Amino acid sequence: MKKIIFVTGTRADYGKTKSLVISLQKNKKFKIFVFVTGMHNLKKFGSTWDALKKDKIKNMYKFKNQKIADRMDIILSKTIVGFSNYANKINPDLIIIHGDRVETLACATVGSLNNFRTAHIEGGEVSGTVDEILRHSISKLCHIHFVSNSKAKTRLIQMGELKENIYIIGSPDVDILLSKTLPSLQSVKKKYQIRYDKYAISIFHPVTTELNKISENCKVFLNSIKESEMNYILIYPNNDAGSDIIFKEYKKLKNKNIKILPSMRFEYYLTLLKNCYFIIGNTSSGIIEAPYYGVPTINLGMRQNKRAYLESIINCNFSKKTIAKKIFKFSKRKIRFKKSKHFGKGNSFKNFINILSKKKIWETNIQKYFKDLKIN
């Protein structure tokens, strides 16, 4: 029986890996452990570890790696200590991490320095901020890569990764996106006390490389949605540096057309997204999930820069006039674009389990080598 540790630090990465965790828990060839840290354990962000409890995730270990005011480098160091102690106690055959968070970097570091095989989900993608730097750094620390598409695989090969250790499985959250068992819109609205029939979703995260611009950009964003007179479900940002500036602006909001939620269970969020008029902000959800439903995305600023070029994604700078025009266009009637399959076809967990069931992956060399490209 192979021992596997999954790491989750946010509502987002859990939503993306949930189908994999649940599927493997049912497989007698594997024993699954889940290291729960980051935003999951912060009351301010909705104590989202409770979602794992409701999903009956087994062998769950909670580690509080931060206080609200902690800098990202401090969170990194605390997570390294906590995860090192935990991983060496479990002695896993594989560590599975996702994305570009500081917790992911910490756990990849532990895996690399302790000779634990470590697999990275959704490496090889670009976004244009410090998140991209973290993502590429994490990939270089990991031995195995589960990527969304061929473009991501090509980028990893450009970074010197061995192509035989890169597996295209699609983005795991697409499995849930395309599920036929999502909750009804009526049940979602009841659970979260949403009274709007016509609404948009808004999510605004801090950009850590633009801390001096966050306050002004957030004000432009909030004034744009307030003055549009559209109804909005406004969901809390992540806890990156600068989130306190965003919260300060949110506290000033007193608008009956804006419903603020700290967090949502992923399936409930997807139902809300599927039925909204558009999504506005700088969240990866507008780049990855929304296009699968054909939902328009008004993508603000550079946080998701170069992530995907799709018809349904309209990129805007922080110009109140420009944003107002886009909001007006998509709030008049419910517009739907051609649905995208850029990040997979919804069979990630099957691809994932098939790969883990083969001998090859468990023989992946722990000693990494840089593969030079042949350049003419």
C-alpha positions in Angstrom: 0.0 0.0 0.0 1.5 3.3 -1.1 1.3 6.3 1.3 0.4 9.6 -0.3 0.2 13.0 1.3 -2.0 15.7 -0.3 -1.4 19.3 0.7 -4.1 21.9 0.7 -3.9 25.5 1.9 -6.9 27.2 0.3 -10.5 26.7 -0.8 -9.3 27.0 -4.4 -6.6 24.2 -4.4 -8.9 21.9 -2.4 -11.6 22.4 -5.1 -9.1 21.4 -7.7 -7.8 18.3 -6.0 -10.9 17.2 -4.2 -11.9 14.6 -6.9 -8.4 13.1 -6.8 -8.4 12.8 -3.0 -11.8 11.2 -2.8 -11.1 8.8 -5.6 -7.9 7.6 -4.1 -9.4 7.2 -0.6 -11.6 4.5 -2.1 -8.7 2.7 -3.7 -7.2 -0.1 -1.5 -3.8 0.3 -3.2 -3.3 3.7 -1.4 -3.4 5.2 2.0 -4.2 8.9 1.8 -3.2 11.6 4.2 -4.2 15.3 3.9 -2.1 18.1 5.4 -4.5 21.1 5.9 -2.9 24.5 6.4 -3.0 28.1 5.2 -6.3 29.9 4.8 -8.3 26.8 5.7 -7.5 27.4 9.4 -8.2 31.1 9.6 -11.7 32.1 10.9 -11.5 35.4 8.9 -11.5 33.5 5.7 -14.3 31.2 6.6 -12.5 28.3 8.4 -12.7 26.3 5.1 -11.1 23.2 6.6 -14.7 22.4 7.6 -15.4 21.6 3.9 -13.0 18.7 4.1 -14.7 17.4 7.2 -18.1 17.6 5.4 -16.6 15.6 2.5 -15.5 12.9 5.0 -11.8 13.3 4.2 -9.9 10.8 6.3 -6.5 11.2 8.0 -6.7 15.0 8.0 -4.0 16.9 9.9 -4.5 20.6 10.6 -1.5 22.8 10.9 -1.9 26.5 11.6 1.0 28.1 9.8 0.2 31.8 10.2 -1.3 34.7 12.0 -3.2 37.3 10.1 -0.3 39.8 10.1 2.4 37.4 9.1 4.5 38.1 6.0 4.7 35.5 3.2 8.4 34.6 4.0 7.4 34.0 7.6 4.5 31.8 6.5 6.9 29.9 4.3 9.3 29.2 7.1 6.6 28.1 9.6 5.1 25.8 7.0 8.5 24.2 6.2 8.9 23.3 9.9 5.4 22.0 10.4 5.3 20.0 7.2 8.8 18.6 7.7 7.8 17.2 11.1 4.6 15.7 9.7 6.1 14.2 6.5 9.0 12.6 8.3 6.5 11.0 10.7 4.3 9.6 7.8 7.3 8.8 5.5 5.2 9.0 2.4 5.9 7.3 -1.0 4.6 10.5 -2.7 3.7 14.1 -1.8 1.1 15.8 -4.0 0.9 19.6 -4.1 -0.9 22.1 -6.3 -0.4 25.4 -7.9 1.6 28.5 -6.8 1.0 29.2 -3.2 3.7 29.8 -0.6 2.5 26.7 1.3 3.1 24.7 -1.9 6.6 26.0 -2.2 7.3 25.1 1.5 6.1 21.5 1.0 8.0 21.1 -2.3 11.1 22.2 -0.4 10.5 19.7 2.3 10.0 16.9 -0.3 13.1 17.8 -2.2 15.4 18.1 0.8 14.1 14.9 2.4 14.2 12.7 -0.7 10.4 12.2 -0.8 9.0 12.0 -4.4 6.9 15.0 -4.9 4.3 15.6 -7.7 3.2 19.1 -8.8 -0.3 19.6 -10.2 -0.8 22.5 -12.7 2.9 23.4 -13.2 4.0 25.1 -16.4 1.4 27.8 -16.4 1.9 31.5 -16.6 0.2 34.4 -14.9 2.6 37.4 -14.9 3.0 38.1 -11.1 5.0 36.6 -8.2 2.6 33.6 -8.4 4.3 32.6 -11.6 7.7 32.8 -10.0 6.5 30.6 -7.2 4.9 28.1 -9.6 8.1 27.7 -11.7 10.2 27.4 -8.5 7.9 24.7 -7.2 8.1 22.8 -10.5 11.9 22.8 -10.3 11.7 21.2 -6.8 9.3 18.5 -7.8 10.0 15.1 -9.5 6.7 14.5 -11.2 4.3 16.8 -13.0 0.6 16.5 -13.7 -0.2 19.3 -16.1 -3.4 20.7 -17.7 -2.4 20.8 -21.4 0.4 20.4 -23.9 1.4 24.1 -23.6 2.2 23.6 -19.9 4.1 20.5 -20.8 6.2 22.4 -23.4 7.0 25.1 -20.9 8.3 22.6 -18.3 10.4 21.0 -21.0 11.8 24.5 -21.7 12.7 24.7 -18.0 14.8 21.5 -18.3 12.3 19.0 -16.9 12.3 15.5 -18.3 9.3 14.9 -20.7 8.9 11.3 -19.4 8.1 12.7 -15.9 5.4 15.1 -17.3 1.8 13.8 -17.6 -1.1 15.6 -19.2 -4.2 15.0 -17.1 -6.2 18.2 -17.5 -7.1 20.5 -14.6 -8.7 18.3 -11.8 -11.4 20.9 -11.0 -12.9 20.4 -14.5 -14.1 17.0 -13.2 -16.3 18.8 -10.8 -17.1 21.6 -13.2 -18.7 19.2 -15.6 -20.4 17.1 -12.9 -24.1 16.5 -13.3 -24.6 16.4 -9.6 -24.0 20.1 -8.7 -26.5 21.6 -6.3 -29.5 23.5 -7.7 -29.4 27.3 -7.9 -32.4 27.4 -5.6 -30.5 25.5 -2.9 -27.4 27.6 -3.3 -29.3 30.9 -2.9 -31.1 29.5 0.1 -27.9 28.3 1.8 -26.1 31.6 1.3 -29.1 33.9 1.6 -28.8 35.3 -1.8 -32.0 37.1 -3.0 -30.9 38.3 -6.4 -32.2 36.6 -9.6 -29.9 38.6 -11.9 -26.3 38.9 -10.6 -22.6 38.8 -11.3 -19.7 37.4 -9.3 -16.8 39.6 -8.2 -13.5 38.4 -6.7 -10.5 40.8 -6.3 -7.1 39.5 -5.0 -4.0 41.4 -4.1 -1.1 41.5 -6.5 2.0 41.2 -4.3 4.3 42.9 -6.9 2.0 46.0 -7.0 1.4 46.7 -3.3 1.5 50.4 -3.9 -1.3 50.2 -6.4 -3.7 47.9 -4.5 -5.6 50.6 -2.7 -6.3 52.7 -5.8 -7.0 49.7 -8.0 -9.4 48.3 -5.4 -11.3 51.6 -5.2 -11.6 51.7 -9.0 -12.9 48.1 -9.0 -15.5 48.8 -6.2 -16.7 52.1 -7.5 -17.2 50.5 -10.9 -19.4 47.7 -9.6 -21.3 50.0 -7.2 -22.1 52.5 -9.9 -23.2 49.9 -12.4 -26.3 49.1 -10.2 -25.9 45.4 -11.0 -26.2 42.9 -8.2 -23.0 41.3 -7.1 -21.8 38.3 -5.0 -18.5 39.6 -3.7 -16.2 36.9 -2.4 -13.3 37.5 0.0 -9.7 37.7 -1.5 -6.9 35.3 -0.6 -4.6 36.1 2.2 -1.6 37.3 0.2 0.3 40.4 1.2 -2.0 43.4 0.6 -5.2 41.6 1.4 -5.6 43.8 4.5 -5.8 46.8 2.1 -8.7 45.2 0.3 -10.5 44.3 3.5 -10.2 47.9 4.6 -12.1 49.0 1.5 -14.7 46.2 1.8 -15.5 47.4 5.3 -16.7 50.7 3.8 -19.2 49.0 1.6 -22.8 49.7 2.4 -24.7 48.7 -0.7 -27.8 46.6 -1.0 -26.7 45.3 -4.4 -23.5 43.7 -3.1 -23.6 40.5 -1.1 -20.3 39.8 0.6 -19.3 36.2 1.4 -16.0 35.1 3.1 -16.0 31.8 1.2 -18.2 29.2 -0.5 -18.1 25.4 -1.0 -16.7 24.7 -4.4 -19.7 22.9 -5.8 -22.0 25.7 -4.6 -19.8 28.3 -6.1 -19.8 26.5 -9.5 -23.6 26.6 -9.6 -23.5 30.3 -8.8 -20.9 30.8 -11.5 -22.8 28.8 -14.1 -25.9 30.9 -13.7 -24.3 34.4 -13.3 -24.3 37.1 -16.0 -20.5 37.6 -15.8 -17.5 37.4 -13.4 -15.3 40.4 -12.8 -12.0 40.8 -10.9 -8.6 39.2 -11.2 -9.2 35.6 -10.1 -8.1 32.4 -11.9 -11.7 31.3 -11.7 -12.5 33.8 -14.5 -9.7 32.2 -16.6 -10.2 28.5 -15.9 -13.7 27.8 -14.7 -15.9 30.5 -16.3 -15.0 29.6 -19.9 -16.2 26.0 -19.4 -19.7 27.5 -18.9 -19.3 30.2 -21.6 -19.6 32.8 -18.9 -18.0 36.2 -19.8 -15.0 37.3 -17.7 -14.0 40.9 -17.2 -10.4 40.3 -16.2 -8.7 43.3 -14.4 -5.0 44.1 -14.4 -2.0 41.8 -14.7 -2.6 39.1 -12.1 -3.8 36.5 -14.7 -1.7 38.0 -17.5 -1.0 35.5 -20.3 -2.9 32.7 -18.5 -5.2 32.0 -21.4 -6.4 33.8 -24.5 -10.0 32.9 -24.9 -13.0 34.6 -26.6 -14.9 34.9 -23.3 -12.1 36.6 -21.4 -12.1 40.4 -21.8 -8.9 42.0 -20.4 -9.2 45.5 -18.9 -6.8 47.9 -17.2 -8.0 49.8 -14.1 -9.9 52.5 -16.0 -13.3 53.2 -14.5 -14.6 54.2 -17.9 -13.4 51.1 -19.6 -14.7 48.8 -16.9 -18.1 50.5 -16.9 -18.5 49.9 -20.7 -17.8 46.1 -20.2 -20.1 45.8 -17.3 -22.9 47.6 -19.2 -22.4 45.2 -22.2 -22.7 42.0 -20.1 -25.4 43.2 -17.7 -28.0 44.1 -20.3 -28.7 40.4 -21.2 -27.2 37.0 -20.3 -24.5 36.4 -23.0 -22.8 33.0 -23.4 -19.6 32.3 -25.4 -18.5 29.0 -27.0 -17.5 26.7 -24.2 -13.8 26.1 -23.7 -11.9 22.8 -23.0 -8.5 24.5 -22.7 -7.8 23.0 -19.3 -9.0 19.4 -19.9 -12.1 17.4 -20.6 -13.2 16.3 -17.2 -11.5 13.0 -16.9 -8.5 14.1 -14.8 -9.1 11.7 -11.9 -9.3 8.7 -14.3 -6.0 9.8 -15.9 -4.5 10.4 -12.5 -5.4 7.0 -11.1 -4.2 5.2 -14.2 -0.8 6.8 -13.9 -0.5 6.1 -10.2 -1.5 2.5 -10.9 1.6 1.9 -13.1 5.0 0.9 -11.8 6.8 3.6 -13.7 5.8 6.5 -11.6 7.0 4.9 -8.4 10.4 4.4 -10.0 10.9 8.1 -10.9 14.4 9.1 -10.1 14.7 11.2 -7.0 17.9 12.7 -8.3 16.8 15.4 -10.8 18.7 16.2 -14.0 18.4 19.3 -16.2 17.6 18.4 -19.8 19.2 20.8 -22.3 17.2 21.8 -25.4 18.8 21.3 -28.7 19.0 24.8 -30.3 20.1 25.1 -33.8 
